[in-house]
Amino acid sequence: MASNNNNLLCIIGHEKSETNLKLLKEAKKKFDSVFFVPIESIAIGLKDDFSITYRTCSLLDFHAIFPRIPRQFCSYAYQLLSLFPSETFMSIKPISFLLADERFFMLTVLRKRGIPTLNLQLTRSVNAAERIVEESRFPVVIRSLEKKTGVTVNNKTEAKSIINALSSLKQPILIEEVINDMLSVYVTEPGAVAATKKKSQEKDLIFAAGEYRKHKITAEEEQLALETARAIDAQCARIDMCISPKPKVVNIELNPNLIAPSKVTGVNIAQKLIESVHQNYMSHRERPMIMRFFEDAKSVIKDVLKTKNML
């Protein structure tokens, strides 16, 4: 099916959520055909040749892939997407999911690449955690790597209680500064299309539920968001940052909900995102073959170097 037409888009996702249905609708306006594939239903074959199939369709026939893959599938997404030919266009590269699989690791890599990030510390030792809180300025947020929401503590006694609880569950201990404002910037290469500011009654602002309002992004905030997305090879993402006293990254979401922020900002983010995917795909197709060869070679070398620098 796909081999007869190059202007085809395959969206790989988890479910047909409201956001994904909106993206499908917008994609049909730009691409000749759009195919949504649930990531759980994909079959990977390692026989004489690689095969990636959904029902009777070979996904290797598609020249454009748009991953809409939740964080719980990040490791598998990296493995799956890495099997596609190097000339396949992807709005989010396999290495993006490898980096986004675990937030502390992702922020560590960003910091190594010169991106300002939230201050946080990780340990598996109760003694080390207690030493950290002894030197901390309260309040701080304490969480495990496996849990999104954390506990905000205001003194050493509260901190030690949470540390002991996590230790008894054999969980690593993440201690990070509390942020008082959070900005979410929606990046669609080559720019940012919308931004929202979050208000919450809870002190763990990063992952707590909250209300959103439109934010007029500054040049500095947009530049940081773009640099962050590019640092992990993602052309589209939601970059979360705190902005006081200076902008710094606190999280990256590769599979954000687009419905609520579109209503708040008045911007059809799904439309802007698909337009960006289509434009970047067409630019990818129009590159001369020799340039594509050298860029693919550079990309392989870059991924190898990134992997070494991560360790």
DRENLOPA-987504 format. One record per residue (C-alpha): residue number from 0; residue in one letter; chain; x, y, z. Coordinates in Angstrom, 2 decimals, always signed. Example, Ala and Ser with C-alpha at 12.3 -4.5 7.8 and 13.67 -1.06 7.14 Angstrom:
- 0,A,A,+12.30,-4.50,+7.80
- 1,S,A,+13.67,-1.06,+7.14
***
This chain:
- 0,M,A,+0.00,+0.00,+0.00
- 1,A,A,+2.54,+2.58,+1.17
- 2,S,A,+5.13,+1.88,-1.51
- 3,N,A,+2.91,+3.33,-4.25
- 4,N,A,+2.95,+6.81,-2.79
- 5,N,A,+5.66,+8.71,-0.95
- 6,N,A,+3.42,+11.35,+0.65
- 7,L,A,+2.20,+9.01,+3.37
- 8,L,A,+2.37,+9.52,+7.11
- 9,C,A,+2.35,+6.78,+9.75
- 10,I,A,+1.44,+7.94,+13.25
- 11,I,A,+2.59,+5.45,+15.86
- 12,G,A,+0.74,+5.93,+19.13
- 13,H,A,-0.87,+4.25,+22.10
- 14,E,A,-4.57,+4.98,+21.58
- 15,K,A,-6.88,+7.20,+19.57
- 16,S,A,-7.09,+9.89,+22.22
- 17,E,A,-8.75,+13.24,+21.56
- 18,T,A,-5.35,+14.71,+20.75
- 19,N,A,-4.42,+11.90,+18.36
- 20,L,A,-7.79,+12.10,+16.61
- 21,K,A,-7.23,+15.83,+16.13
- 22,L,A,-3.75,+15.17,+14.73
- 23,L,A,-5.19,+12.56,+12.35
- 24,K,A,-7.78,+15.06,+11.12
- 25,E,A,-5.15,+17.75,+10.52
- 26,A,A,-2.71,+15.30,+8.93
- 27,K,A,-5.28,+14.25,+6.32
- 28,K,A,-5.26,+17.85,+5.07
- 29,K,A,-1.52,+17.77,+4.36
- 30,F,A,-0.66,+14.16,+3.49
- 31,D,A,-2.11,+11.95,+0.76
- 32,S,A,-2.82,+9.25,+3.31
- 33,V,A,-2.44,+8.88,+7.05
- 34,F,A,-2.21,+5.61,+8.95
- 35,F,A,-2.56,+5.34,+12.76
- 36,V,A,-0.85,+2.31,+14.30
- 37,P,A,-1.19,+1.27,+17.98
- 38,I,A,+2.32,+0.61,+19.24
- 39,E,A,+1.17,-2.51,+21.16
- 40,S,A,-0.04,-4.13,+17.92
- 41,I,A,+3.22,-3.81,+15.99
- 42,A,A,+5.14,-6.99,+15.24
- 43,I,A,+8.93,-6.88,+14.82
- 44,G,A,+10.61,-9.68,+12.93
- 45,L,A,+14.30,-10.56,+12.98
- 46,K,A,+14.60,-13.14,+10.23
- 47,D,A,+16.71,-12.84,+7.06
- 48,D,A,+15.66,-9.17,+6.97
- 49,F,A,+14.06,-6.87,+9.53
- 50,S,A,+10.30,-6.58,+9.38
- 51,I,A,+8.00,-4.14,+11.15
- 52,T,A,+4.35,-4.92,+10.51
- 53,Y,A,+0.87,-4.01,+11.64
- 54,R,A,-1.67,-6.61,+10.52
- 55,T,A,-0.75,-7.14,+6.85
- 56,C,A,+0.94,-3.76,+6.39
- 57,S,A,+4.71,-3.26,+6.40
- 58,L,A,+5.58,-0.07,+8.24
- 59,L,A,+8.96,-0.06,+6.52
- 60,D,A,+7.14,+1.16,+3.39
- 61,F,A,+6.36,+4.48,+5.03
- 62,H,A,+8.73,+7.37,+4.39
- 63,A,A,+7.38,+9.60,+7.20
- 64,I,A,+6.88,+8.48,+10.81
- 65,F,A,+5.30,+10.65,+13.51
- 66,P,A,+5.78,+9.01,+16.93
- 67,R,A,+3.10,+9.82,+19.50
- 68,I,A,+4.43,+7.42,+22.10
- 69,P,A,+3.83,+7.73,+25.88
- 70,R,A,+6.70,+7.67,+28.35
- 71,Q,A,+5.98,+4.10,+29.52
- 72,F,A,+6.90,+2.89,+26.03
- 73,C,A,+10.07,+4.99,+25.68
- 74,S,A,+12.55,+2.11,+25.85
- 75,Y,A,+10.56,+0.05,+23.36
- 76,A,A,+10.08,+3.10,+21.14
- 77,Y,A,+13.85,+3.52,+20.90
- 78,Q,A,+14.29,-0.12,+19.88
- 79,L,A,+11.42,-0.02,+17.39
- 80,L,A,+12.23,+3.28,+15.67
- 81,S,A,+15.93,+2.41,+15.42
- 82,L,A,+15.04,-0.43,+13.04
- 83,F,A,+13.67,+1.88,+10.35
- 84,P,A,+15.98,+2.75,+7.42
- 85,S,A,+18.15,+5.83,+7.98
- 86,E,A,+16.38,+7.70,+5.18
- 87,T,A,+12.99,+7.44,+6.93
- 88,F,A,+11.83,+10.85,+8.13
- 89,M,A,+10.96,+11.00,+11.83
- 90,S,A,+9.74,+14.11,+13.62
- 91,I,A,+11.13,+12.63,+16.85
- 92,K,A,+14.27,+10.53,+16.56
- 93,P,A,+14.85,+7.19,+18.34
- 94,I,A,+17.49,+8.70,+20.61
- 95,S,A,+14.93,+11.25,+21.84
- 96,F,A,+12.99,+8.41,+23.48
- 97,L,A,+16.13,+6.86,+24.91
- 98,L,A,+16.93,+10.15,+26.62
- 99,A,A,+13.34,+10.79,+27.75
- 100,D,A,+12.93,+7.35,+29.31
- 101,E,A,+13.99,+8.61,+32.72
- 102,R,A,+13.75,+12.26,+33.78
- 103,F,A,+16.89,+12.50,+35.94
- 104,F,A,+19.00,+10.98,+33.17
- 105,M,A,+17.43,+13.33,+30.61
- 106,L,A,+18.15,+16.44,+32.70
- 107,T,A,+21.70,+15.21,+33.31
- 108,V,A,+22.28,+14.90,+29.55
- 109,L,A,+20.77,+18.35,+28.95
- 110,R,A,+23.06,+19.88,+31.58
- 111,K,A,+26.06,+18.23,+29.88
- 112,R,A,+24.98,+19.84,+26.63
- 113,G,A,+24.89,+23.32,+28.13
- 114,I,A,+21.14,+23.55,+28.79
- 115,P,A,+20.26,+25.16,+32.16
- 116,T,A,+18.18,+22.73,+34.22
- 117,L,A,+16.53,+22.37,+37.59
- 118,N,A,+18.86,+21.54,+40.49
- 119,L,A,+18.32,+17.98,+41.73
- 120,Q,A,+20.25,+15.13,+43.32
- 121,L,A,+19.82,+11.37,+43.17
- 122,T,A,+20.96,+8.66,+45.56
- 123,R,A,+20.06,+5.14,+46.67
- 124,S,A,+21.62,+5.59,+50.09
- 125,V,A,+19.71,+6.79,+53.16
- 126,N,A,+22.91,+8.26,+54.61
- 127,A,A,+23.69,+10.14,+51.41
- 128,A,A,+20.10,+11.42,+51.19
- 129,E,A,+20.24,+12.65,+54.76
- 130,R,A,+23.52,+14.44,+54.07
- 131,I,A,+21.89,+16.12,+51.07
- 132,V,A,+18.93,+17.41,+53.11
- 133,E,A,+21.29,+18.59,+55.86
- 134,E,A,+22.81,+20.95,+53.30
- 135,S,A,+19.53,+21.83,+51.55
- 136,R,A,+17.54,+25.02,+51.67
- 137,F,A,+13.94,+24.10,+52.48
- 138,P,A,+11.39,+23.44,+51.17
- 139,V,A,+12.51,+20.63,+48.83
- 140,V,A,+10.63,+17.99,+46.86
- 141,I,A,+11.46,+14.33,+47.46
- 142,R,A,+10.29,+11.65,+45.02
- 143,S,A,+11.29,+8.31,+43.59
- 144,L,A,+12.28,+7.86,+39.96
- 145,E,A,+9.22,+5.70,+39.34
- 146,K,A,+6.67,+8.17,+40.72
- 147,K,A,+5.74,+11.45,+39.12
- 148,T,A,+4.31,+13.33,+42.07
- 149,G,A,+6.63,+14.04,+44.95
- 150,V,A,+6.30,+15.16,+48.54
- 151,T,A,+7.20,+18.71,+49.49
- 152,V,A,+8.96,+18.83,+52.88
- 153,N,A,+9.67,+21.90,+54.97
- 154,N,A,+12.25,+20.65,+57.46
- 155,K,A,+14.78,+17.88,+58.16
- 156,T,A,+12.39,+15.79,+60.25
- 157,E,A,+9.83,+15.58,+57.44
- 158,A,A,+12.58,+14.90,+54.92
- 159,K,A,+14.07,+12.00,+56.89
- 160,S,A,+10.63,+10.43,+57.28
- 161,I,A,+10.07,+10.40,+53.49
- 162,I,A,+13.63,+9.19,+52.86
- 163,N,A,+13.15,+6.23,+55.22
- 164,A,A,+9.83,+5.37,+53.58
- 165,L,A,+11.39,+5.31,+50.10
- 166,S,A,+14.35,+3.33,+51.37
- 167,S,A,+12.08,+0.67,+52.91
- 168,L,A,+10.47,+0.29,+49.47
- 169,K,A,+13.95,-0.05,+47.95
- 170,Q,A,+13.35,+3.04,+45.83
- 171,P,A,+16.02,+5.51,+44.65
- 172,I,A,+15.66,+8.93,+46.25
- 173,L,A,+15.41,+12.10,+44.15
- 174,I,A,+15.73,+15.44,+45.93
- 175,E,A,+15.04,+18.61,+43.97
- 176,E,A,+14.40,+22.27,+44.48
- 177,V,A,+10.82,+23.53,+44.65
- 178,I,A,+9.72,+25.70,+41.74
- 179,N,A,+7.09,+28.41,+42.11
- 180,D,A,+6.23,+28.98,+38.45
- 181,M,A,+6.14,+26.69,+35.45
- 182,L,A,+5.94,+27.52,+31.79
- 183,S,A,+5.14,+24.94,+29.09
- 184,V,A,+6.38,+25.78,+25.60
- 185,Y,A,+5.06,+23.83,+22.59
- 186,V,A,+7.88,+23.48,+20.09
- 187,T,A,+7.23,+22.65,+16.44
- 188,E,A,+10.50,+23.08,+14.55
- 189,P,A,+11.61,+25.70,+13.52
- 190,G,A,+9.81,+27.66,+16.25
- 191,A,A,+7.53,+27.67,+19.26
- 192,V,A,+3.82,+28.00,+18.51
- 193,A,A,+2.24,+28.42,+21.95
- 194,A,A,+3.00,+28.64,+25.64
- 195,T,A,+0.98,+28.21,+28.82
- 196,K,A,+1.68,+29.05,+32.43
- 197,K,A,+0.58,+26.66,+35.16
- 198,K,A,-1.10,+27.52,+38.45
- 199,S,A,-1.62,+24.87,+41.12
- 200,Q,A,-2.65,+24.66,+44.75
- 201,E,A,-0.02,+21.98,+45.30
- 202,K,A,+3.63,+22.69,+45.96
- 203,D,A,+4.96,+20.04,+43.57
- 204,L,A,+4.13,+22.20,+40.60
- 205,I,A,+5.87,+20.10,+37.95
- 206,F,A,+3.55,+17.09,+38.05
- 207,A,A,+0.61,+18.33,+40.11
- 208,A,A,-2.76,+19.06,+38.53
- 209,G,A,-3.38,+22.72,+37.88
- 210,E,A,-4.99,+25.45,+35.84
- 211,Y,A,-3.39,+26.85,+32.71
- 212,R,A,-3.43,+30.29,+31.18
- 213,K,A,-1.98,+31.78,+28.04
- 214,H,A,+1.57,+33.09,+28.27
- 215,K,A,+3.32,+35.48,+25.91
- 216,I,A,+6.66,+33.83,+25.40
- 217,T,A,+9.85,+35.88,+25.43
- 218,A,A,+12.69,+35.47,+22.97
- 219,E,A,+14.88,+33.99,+25.73
- 220,E,A,+12.23,+31.42,+26.70
- 221,E,A,+11.61,+30.41,+23.09
- 222,Q,A,+15.32,+30.04,+22.40
- 223,L,A,+15.79,+27.82,+25.46
- 224,A,A,+12.82,+25.65,+24.41
- 225,L,A,+14.18,+25.24,+20.87
- 226,E,A,+17.71,+24.47,+22.08
- 227,T,A,+16.31,+21.88,+24.50
- 228,A,A,+14.25,+20.09,+21.84
- 229,R,A,+17.17,+20.12,+19.41
- 230,A,A,+19.52,+18.79,+22.11
- 231,I,A,+17.52,+15.55,+22.18
- 232,D,A,+16.80,+15.47,+18.40
- 233,A,A,+13.07,+16.17,+18.70
- 234,Q,A,+11.34,+18.48,+16.22
- 235,C,A,+8.19,+18.63,+18.33
- 236,A,A,+7.83,+18.49,+22.11
- 237,R,A,+6.50,+20.28,+25.14
- 238,I,A,+9.33,+21.87,+27.09
- 239,D,A,+8.53,+22.63,+30.74
- 240,M,A,+10.64,+25.24,+32.46
- 241,C,A,+10.66,+27.48,+35.48
- 242,I,A,+11.35,+31.10,+34.65
- 243,S,A,+12.32,+32.74,+37.94
- 244,P,A,+14.96,+33.99,+38.47
- 245,K,A,+16.18,+32.66,+35.10
- 246,P,A,+14.63,+30.14,+32.68
- 247,K,A,+15.74,+26.54,+33.23
- 248,V,A,+14.30,+23.23,+32.07
- 249,V,A,+12.43,+20.98,+34.51
- 250,N,A,+10.91,+18.38,+32.15
- 251,I,A,+10.31,+17.37,+28.53
- 252,E,A,+7.12,+15.71,+27.29
- 253,L,A,+7.29,+14.05,+23.86
- 254,N,A,+3.63,+13.05,+23.86
- 255,P,A,+1.73,+16.05,+25.26
- 256,N,A,-2.00,+16.63,+25.34
- 257,L,A,-2.76,+19.37,+22.82
- 258,I,A,-6.49,+19.94,+23.38
- 259,A,A,-6.43,+21.89,+26.65
- 260,P,A,-3.52,+24.20,+25.72
- 261,S,A,-5.13,+24.90,+22.33
- 262,K,A,-8.31,+26.07,+24.09
- 263,V,A,-6.38,+28.22,+26.54
- 264,T,A,-4.09,+29.86,+23.99
- 265,G,A,-6.50,+30.07,+21.06
- 266,V,A,-3.87,+28.37,+18.89
- 267,N,A,-4.64,+25.16,+17.01
- 268,I,A,-1.46,+23.47,+18.18
- 269,A,A,-2.27,+20.19,+16.41
- 270,Q,A,-2.60,+22.04,+13.10
- 271,K,A,+0.66,+23.91,+13.64
- 272,L,A,+2.41,+20.69,+14.60
- 273,I,A,+1.23,+18.80,+11.51
- 274,E,A,+2.17,+21.72,+9.26
- 275,S,A,+5.65,+21.59,+10.78
- 276,V,A,+5.89,+17.80,+10.32
- 277,H,A,+4.80,+18.14,+6.67
- 278,Q,A,+7.15,+21.03,+5.94
- 279,N,A,+10.13,+19.27,+7.50
- 280,Y,A,+9.26,+16.04,+5.70
- 281,M,A,+9.09,+17.80,+2.34
- 282,S,A,+12.45,+19.47,+3.02
- 283,H,A,+13.84,+16.05,+3.94
- 284,R,A,+12.61,+14.59,+0.63
- 285,E,A,+14.01,+17.44,-1.45
- 286,R,A,+17.55,+17.16,-0.13
- 287,P,A,+20.00,+15.91,-2.77
- 288,M,A,+20.93,+12.26,-2.27
- 289,I,A,+24.61,+13.02,-1.70
- 290,M,A,+23.74,+15.50,+1.08
- 291,R,A,+21.43,+12.92,+2.63
- 292,F,A,+24.23,+10.36,+2.63
- 293,F,A,+26.65,+12.67,+4.45
- 294,E,A,+23.98,+13.81,+6.92
- 295,D,A,+23.04,+10.21,+7.71
- 296,A,A,+26.71,+9.39,+8.27
- 297,K,A,+27.09,+12.41,+10.54
- 298,S,A,+23.96,+11.40,+12.42
- 299,V,A,+25.34,+7.92,+13.13
- 300,I,A,+28.61,+9.37,+14.39
- 301,K,A,+26.75,+11.94,+16.48
- 302,D,A,+24.59,+9.26,+18.12
- 303,V,A,+27.67,+7.22,+18.98
- 304,L,A,+29.36,+10.25,+20.54
- 305,K,A,+26.20,+11.19,+22.42
- 306,T,A,+25.95,+7.70,+23.85
- 307,K,A,+29.57,+7.84,+25.02
- 308,N,A,+29.11,+11.29,+26.53
- 309,M,A,+26.03,+10.16,+28.42
- 310,L,A,+27.96,+7.65,+30.46
***
